[in-house]
Amino acid sequence: MTRTVEIDDDLAERIEGHLEDDETIEEFLRELVSIYEQEGRFLQEGA
């Protein structure tokens, strides 16, 4: 299943400023989520 996430132009520009060669915004966001998951920030403890 594919979902669409809308971000405003300012945020897109900020993200684009952090992209590596030929990296897409989607790839950047996947990596960002992976980092947060590894650090446990998305885990809901005690729920």
C-alpha positions in Angstrom: 0.0 0.0 0.0 1.2 3.4 -0.9 0.3 6.5 1.1 0.9 10.2 0.3 2.3 12.5 2.9 2.1 16.2 2.2 4.8 18.6 3.5 5.0 22.3 3.0 7.6 23.8 0.7 9.7 25.1 3.5 10.1 21.7 5.1 10.9 20.1 1.7 13.6 22.7 1.1 15.1 22.0 4.5 15.1 18.2 3.8 16.6 18.7 0.4 19.5 20.6 2.0 20.4 17.4 3.9 20.1 14.9 1.0 23.1 13.1 -0.2 23.9 12.6 -3.9 20.9 11.2 -5.8 19.0 10.6 -2.5 15.2 11.2 -2.5 13.2 12.7 0.2 11.5 9.3 0.7 14.9 7.6 1.2 15.9 10.3 3.6 12.7 9.9 5.7 13.1 6.1 5.7 16.6 6.5 7.2 15.3 9.1 9.7 12.6 6.8 10.9 15.1 3.9 11.2 17.3 6.0 13.3 14.4 6.9 15.6 13.3 3.3 15.9 16.9 2.2 16.8 17.0 4.8 19.6 13.6 3.6 20.9 11.9 6.9 20.4 8.8 5.4 18.7 8.4 2.6 21.2 5.5 3.1 23.7 6.7 1.6 26.9 4.1 0.7 29.6 1.2 0.8 27.1 
